[in-house]
Amino acid sequence: YCYFSQNEWSFYLSLCEICYNYSIHKFIGQSPFHDNYGFHSNCNIDVPPVLLQDTASVLTKDWASHFDALR
């Protein structure tokens, strides 16, 4: 996690876990969730609006302001 504000990682951890467990893995040919439980989950995931932003643009502006503050 390489963002200067590293205190919000726990907010995104469950989203990362869901994405990992519901994605199909090449080695087993199915998702870990299906491998463990024998069925596909019907889970509707609401992605937080923060993740829908143009993150590269936001991060670039944040880093630029951070470097300006260091000068």
C-alpha positions in Angstrom: 0.0 0.0 0.0 1.9 3.0 -1.2 -0.3 6.0 -0.5 0.8 8.7 1.9 -2.5 8.3 4.0 -2.1 4.7 5.1 -4.8 4.6 7.8 -7.7 3.6 5.5 -6.4 0.2 4.4 -8.8 -1.7 6.6 -11.8 -0.1 4.8 -10.6 -1.7 1.5 -9.5 -5.0 2.9 -12.9 -6.7 2.8 -13.5 -5.5 -0.8 -10.1 -7.0 -1.8 -11.0 -10.2 -0.1 -14.3 -10.5 -1.9 -12.7 -9.7 -5.3 -10.0 -12.3 -4.7 -12.4 -15.1 -3.5 -15.0 -14.5 -6.3 -12.5 -14.4 -9.2 -11.7 -17.5 -11.1 -8.2 -18.8 -10.5 -6.2 -20.5 -13.2 -4.8 -23.3 -11.1 -8.2 -24.6 -9.7 -10.3 -23.4 -12.7 -12.9 -21.9 -10.4 -13.2 -19.3 -7.7 -12.0 -20.1 -4.1 -15.6 -19.4 -2.9 -17.0 -22.1 -5.3 -14.3 -24.5 -4.4 -15.0 -24.2 -0.7 -18.8 -24.1 -0.8 -19.8 -25.8 -4.0 -21.9 -22.9 -5.4 -21.5 -19.4 -6.8 -22.5 -16.6 -4.5 -25.1 -14.1 -5.7 -23.4 -11.2 -4.1 -24.1 -7.6 -5.3 -21.1 -5.6 -4.5 -21.5 -1.8 -4.2 -18.1 -0.2 -5.1 -17.5 2.8 -2.9 -17.6 6.1 -4.9 -13.9 6.7 -4.0 -12.9 3.7 -6.2 -14.9 5.1 -9.1 -12.8 8.3 -9.4 -10.0 8.7 -11.8 -7.5 7.5 -9.2 -4.4 8.2 -11.3 -5.4 11.9 -11.6 -6.2 12.2 -8.0 -3.0 10.5 -6.8 -0.9 12.7 -9.1 -2.5 15.9 -7.7 -2.0 14.6 -4.1 1.6 13.7 -4.7 2.3 17.1 -6.4 0.8 19.0 -3.4 2.7 16.7 -1.0 6.0 17.5 -2.8 5.2 21.2 -2.9 4.6 21.1 0.9 8.0 19.4 1.3 9.8 22.2 -0.6 
